[in-house]
Amino acid sequence: MKDDTGKKIIITGASLLAGFAMKQFATKNWEKIFGEEPPSTNPSKEIDWKKVLLWTVITGTAVSSSKLAAKRYLTLKLEEKE
């Protein structure tokens, strides 16, 4: 592909898909480990801040890493085909 716009669309779409898939993966594993849904944005007086912070770190790291990996991989693969 010589069109940069097409490349950017493909790479962005793939990175969003990778991020979504990783969040779903993290959610399912959280439910297996803790036996409950991950913390949500609904305010509650009975919030377990340790779990909120843990969920934030896990999802932030996992989603960002998967998006970065997808972007880098596809950028290299699309450049090879030119």
PEURQUI-V692619 format. One record per backbone hydrogen bond with DSSP energy under -0.5 kcal/mol. NH is the residue of the N-H (numbers start at 1). CO is the residue of the C=O. Records with the same first field share a line. If there is no record, write none. Layout:
NH: CO  CO
This chain:
4: 2
7: 3
8: 4
9: 5
10: 6
11: 7
12: 8
13: 9
14: 10
15: 11
16: 12
17: 13
18: 14
19: 15
20: 16
21: 17
22: 18
23: 19
24: 20
25: 21
26: 22
27: 23
28: 24
29: 25
30: 26
31: 27
32: 28
33: 29
34: 30
35: 31
47: 44
49: 47
51: 48
52: 48
53: 49
54: 50
55: 51
56: 52
57: 53
58: 54
59: 55
60: 56
61: 57
62: 58
63: 59
64: 60
65: 61
66: 62
67: 63
68: 64
69: 65
70: 66
71: 67
72: 68
73: 69
74: 70
75: 71
76: 72
77: 73
78: 74
79: 75
80: 76
81: 77
82: 79
